[in-house]
């Protein structure tokens, strides 16, 4: 989760590819362009479930603070992850 947030915060084409590589193949977008106008400021992990060394899946609830042309904002998401071959992949999330 934190490495994906950092990729959004850094931005650029290399980070788009990293995000796609950490996205599960069943939900991965064909292309991904990051909004360069959005400045990600801070990540707070609110809650996690499972996701330990012996789990096959897990969830992360987080708040990501940002600034864009409209001002300051907060993205809140409940994200789902799955582990395959020892690596974690982002599956999807509910924004709320």
Secondary structure by P-SEA (a helix, b strand, c coil): caaaaaaaaaccaaaaaaaaaacccccccccccccccccccccccccccccccccccbbbbbbbbbccccccbbbbbbbbbbbcccbbbbcccccc
